[in-house]
């Protein structure tokens, strides 16, 4: 555990937002922040003061050490049954700009420009109705076979729920299959965007979202 007295500050805490003062006092006393404190931080425009508080906690916990990884993103397809209005990535099948990588292309993309400095592959894509579940298993297994030292982070909860439908398995069974294939971890994004879908496609996303919430529990239990 780093010595809290060793943390260094270039300047004292300053803010023009009175809502941040009591939060500062809590942070300095190492007290847990409340839900109201979280809202105050969210609503504050004083990014420098919030950054000061965050950095104070970081230095208290880790000293002057910063942790990071070097990753490469692999988006194996942009074909998607959803129609999220904010998404500039997804395309309908056979429309201009749509693509789906063959497995060999995925592996070639991973190998392109690869160096030993790369520590992670981050893999996500659209919800492609025509790809079989085995495609995703082979994708992960093939990457792990070719790059055993690289951490594989892949598939959001939305994708896991979608895979459970096309593979006719429970989310837990899907996760077990992926873990056996070499999946190391998963990103935690996407669920916050569900409400903006519309029409028939909203029903698809809403159904996926509901089971996506349920997918997280077995993921956490599996490790």
Secondary structure, DSSP 8 states (H G I E B T S, - for coil): ---GGG---SS----S-THHHHHHHHHHTT----HHHHHHHHH---HHHHHHHHHHHHHHHHTT------EEEE--B-B-S---TT-SS-B-TTSTT--B--HHHHHHHHHTT--TT--EEEE-----TTS-HHHHHHHHHHHHHH-TTSEEEE--HHHHHHHHHHTT--HHHHHHHHHHHT--B----SGGGGGG--HHHHHHHHHHHHHHHHHHHHHHHH-
